[in-house]
Every structure is written in C-alpha cells, then in structure tokens.
Amino acid sequence: MHKLEEELGGLLLRRENSLTHLTDFGRLVRPHLEQMMAQADAAKSTAMRFLRMDNAPINLGEMCSVGPVRFMGFFAEFCTTLRAAI
C-alpha cells in the first residue's frame, strides 16, 4: 500500500491505531483502482482461456491439388476427434 501511495503521490489511507479509513484522495482514486483491478482480472481470464485454447480460432486451408472432397473428409474426422477430446 505504501508503494502505491508513493507512486500516486498521496496518502490513500488514514491509519489510526487499529482503524484504517480512506482519505479524500483515496476516495477519489478508488474507482480508478477498482477499474484497474477488474481489467487485470479480465486480462488474466482471457490469457488463461487462450492458454487452455478455449474458443481458440483455427485457420485451415487446402491446396488446390487436394480437392474439396478429400479435404471435407479430413475436416469431418478432425471435428469428430476434437469433440471427443472436449
């Protein structure tokens, strides 16, 4: 908390014995800090979904020498295998 106060340039909390209260400055920046925490949590969730490959985009292509009929057979088998893995 002290490092954050140093970085922001003001006291966020008023410390009185065992009681702690937000200062006026703390109340002013609180919504911004809460928004930053929410965005950080969202970024972590997005990263974890990506790393687990949840809803990961996949690009497939075929060469003209393969032909759509052979490709569709491969694609159907690929989808079946993928569904079984989930």
Beta strands, then each sheet from edge to edge (+ up, - down):
strand 1: 13-16
strand 2: 19-22
sheet 1: 1+ 2-
end
